Amino acid sequence: MSVFISGASSGIGEACARSFAAAHQDLVLVARREVRLQELAQELRTQFGVKVHTFGLDVRDRAKIEALAAAHAEIFEGVDVLVNNAGLAKGRDVIQNGKPEDWDLMIDTNLKGLLYVTRVFLPSMIKKKRGHIVNIGSVAGQWVYQSGNVYCASKFGVKALSESLRYDLHGSGIRVTEVSPGMVKTEFSQVRFEGDQEKADAVYAGKTPLTAQDIADTVLWCVQRPAHVNIQEVVIFPTEQPSIHPTAFGVRPD
């Protein structure tokens, strides 16, 4: 089995790469930060003896995705598991003060990037009559929260696409899972607050959030179920986060 993971240079994507490598699965890893990918790949090859291919890729670039798939057809056609992990939030403005460039970044990455990547793998999975697509969603795709607006909309879109894929792929043998985390301590908040470490740290202060490894363990468990079992959706909160609403519970969701 070969596993393709987007956004694999850090956070949940990196943790998924480590978990699948530990389970002796070969990997195809993509992210914008290619140097970090290469360092991770070398570590996993040495530690677990797996094959790891890496490509620098921004999932917003449909032409680049299609070109990679065509140039490396043997590698891409050998993928059995796709983990659509690349995604981000940008800003915490109310929508009337929002920055359209932030909206474009979130929609193009979280939604359109997922579509572009998924599309290149579907023909080979359908031909093989097997495959597993795991979309990393968010509790922000289940419930909205104040100033979540466009980020929530993009993750609601991931939920809708995951459900639609199950209908469209019915009878193909391909499974579709959405894993929706609550608060996870990764680089997520640093990106959202444009590198403001103080604001990012405040998100998790005094709390015990989920870790990227918690989510990776869940992804691996879903994939390792028997072929006739499809875990359609998993929603994961840390124990200290009873709800998505920050005003009611003093927490900020991922």
Buried (B, 14 or more C-beta within 10 A) or exposed (E): BBBBBBBBBBBBBBBBBBBBBBBEBBBBBBBBBBEBBBEBBEBBBEEBEBBBBBBBBBBBBBEBBEEBBEEBEEBBBBBBBBBBBBBBBBBBEEEEEBEEEBBBBBBBBBBBBBBBBBEBBBEBBBEBEBBBBBBBBBBBBBBBBEBBBBBBBBBBBBBEBBBEBBEEBEEBBBBBBBBBBBBBBBBBBBBBBEEEEEBBEEBBEEBEBBBBBBBBBBBBEBBEEEEEEBBEBBBBBBEBBEBBBBEEEEBBBB
